[in-house]
Amino acid sequence: MLWLKAFHIIAVICWFAGIFYLPRLFVYHAMAEDQATRNHLKTMERKLYRFISPFAVLTIVFGALLIAPNIDYYLQAGWLHLKLLFVIGLVAYHLYCGHLVKVFANDSNQRQHVFYRWFNEAPVIALFAIVLLVVLKPF
């Protein structure tokens, strides 16, 4: 069980590292004025998204494996229900980032860098909420 927990935490850290940095690349991309810079950022965005996506899957798989042995407890744990709601939100955020990678790849972005600066903050809120829920188990 400790191995699963360790791998779950490693996957979460890798996923979050990318999910924090990818929207920052969107900020730079929205601000870029020359095509060479935009092309470089397209490559970085695509590679980063491909790198973090398996960690998103591993996070969910290891998390599910941690829950499975004590499913009766976890079905009644309100804190876990709320945590899973945040995880679902993060998965949606991740998938939307994938959509944005394609938008930028096609040079069809219509948003300004300020939008992406605010967009970049959502996973920070999720991280705080998830960590506090897991550690404090308030419900």
Secondary structure in CASP SS format (residue, H / E / C, confidence):
PFRMAT SS
TARGET T0000
AUTHOR 0000-0000-0000
METHOD secondary structure of the structure
MODEL  1
M C 1.00
L H 1.00
W H 1.00
L H 1.00
K H 1.00
A H 1.00
F H 1.00
H H 1.00
I H 1.00
I H 1.00
A H 1.00
V H 1.00
I H 1.00
C H 1.00
W H 1.00
F H 1.00
A H 1.00
G H 1.00
I H 1.00
F H 1.00
Y H 1.00
L H 1.00
P H 1.00
R H 1.00
L H 1.00
F H 1.00
V H 1.00
Y H 1.00
H H 1.00
A H 1.00
M H 1.00
A C 1.00
E C 1.00
D C 1.00
Q H 1.00
A H 1.00
T H 1.00
R H 1.00
N H 1.00
H H 1.00
L H 1.00
K H 1.00
T H 1.00
M H 1.00
E H 1.00
R H 1.00
K H 1.00
L H 1.00
Y H 1.00
R H 1.00
F H 1.00
I H 1.00
S H 1.00
P H 1.00
F H 1.00
A H 1.00
V H 1.00
L H 1.00
T H 1.00
I H 1.00
V H 1.00
F H 1.00
G H 1.00
A H 1.00
L H 1.00
L H 1.00
I H 1.00
A H 1.00
P H 1.00
N H 1.00
I H 1.00
D H 1.00
Y H 1.00
Y H 1.00
L H 1.00
Q C 1.00
A C 1.00
G H 1.00
W H 1.00
L H 1.00
H H 1.00
L H 1.00
K H 1.00
L H 1.00
L H 1.00
F H 1.00
V H 1.00
I H 1.00
G H 1.00
L H 1.00
V H 1.00
A H 1.00
Y H 1.00
H H 1.00
L H 1.00
Y H 1.00
C H 1.00
G H 1.00
H H 1.00
L H 1.00
V H 1.00
K H 1.00
V H 1.00
F H 1.00
A H 1.00
N C 1.00
D C 1.00
S C 1.00
N C 1.00
Q C 1.00
R C 1.00
Q C 1.00
H H 1.00
V H 1.00
F H 1.00
Y H 1.00
R H 1.00
W H 1.00
F H 1.00
N C 1.00
E C 1.00
A H 1.00
P H 1.00
V H 1.00
I H 1.00
A H 1.00
L H 1.00
F H 1.00
A H 1.00
I H 1.00
V H 1.00
L H 1.00
L H 1.00
V H 1.00
V H 1.00
L H 1.00
K C 1.00
P C 1.00
F C 1.00
END
